[in-house]
Amino acid sequence: MSTGAIIAIIVGALVVALLVGLIIRAVSRRRDSRHREQAGELREHARTRSIQAESARAAADEQEAEAKRTQAEAEERAAQARQARASAEQRAGEAERMTEDARAQHDQARKIDPDVSNDGHEEALAIDESSR
């Protein structure tokens, strides 16, 4: 083989090596570009999911606060009901005592009134009717 042929082979090999290097570099750039695109899409999806998660968390917090408000209102209504029941029981007790006092006074009046019989049955019926 001649020196020219050897130089031509070496130059050809260098050109082929250079072309292979350029092709590899171009393929690598395209792959990197696709990876950047995919990473950008993944980041965008991650931001969207983060926003959705934050929105869901805010809705859950709001729902929990509403539940607490509703529970507090229910507890307040229950306390008011207990207070009203206690007041009603107290008033019923007072009414019963007043009725007993009225009966006692009627009995006393019947005992000292010379014009009334000692039979308090009609008076007791009248008192019971008026207390209802």
ZIMORA-V349404 format. One record per backbone hydrogen bond with DSSP energy under -1.0 kcal/mol. CO is the residue of the C=O (numbers start at 1). NH is the residue of the N-H. If there is no record, write none. Layout:
# ZIMORA-V349404
CO,NH + CO,NH
This chain:
# ZIMORA-V349404
2,6 + 3,7 + 4,8 + 5,9 + 6,10 + 7,11 + 8,12 + 9,13 + 10,14 + 11,15 + 12,16 + 13,17 + 14,18 + 15,19 + 16,20 + 17,21 + 18,22 + 19,23 + 20,24 + 21,25 + 22,26 + 23,27 + 24,28 + 25,29 + 26,30 + 27,31 + 28,32 + 29,33 + 30,34 + 31,35 + 32,36 + 33,37 + 34,38 + 35,39 + 36,40 + 37,41 + 38,42 + 39,43 + 40,44 + 41,45 + 42,46 + 43,47 + 44,48 + 45,49 + 46,50 + 47,51 + 48,52 + 49,53 + 50,54 + 51,55 + 52,56 + 53,57 + 54,58 + 55,59 + 56,60 + 57,61 + 58,62 + 59,63 + 60,64 + 61,65 + 62,66 + 63,67 + 64,68 + 65,69 + 66,70 + 67,71 + 68,72 + 69,73 + 70,74 + 71,75 + 72,76 + 73,77 + 74,78 + 75,79 + 76,80 + 77,81 + 78,82 + 79,83 + 80,84 + 81,85 + 82,86 + 83,87 + 84,88 + 85,89 + 86,90 + 87,91 + 88,92 + 89,93 + 90,94 + 91,95 + 92,96 + 93,97 + 94,98 + 95,99 + 96,100 + 97,101 + 98,102 + 99,103 + 100,104 + 101,105 + 102,106 + 103,107 + 104,108 + 105,109 + 106,110 + 107,111 + 108,112 + 109,113 + 120,124 + 121,125 + 122,126 + 123,127 + 124,128 + 125,129 + 126,130 + 127,131
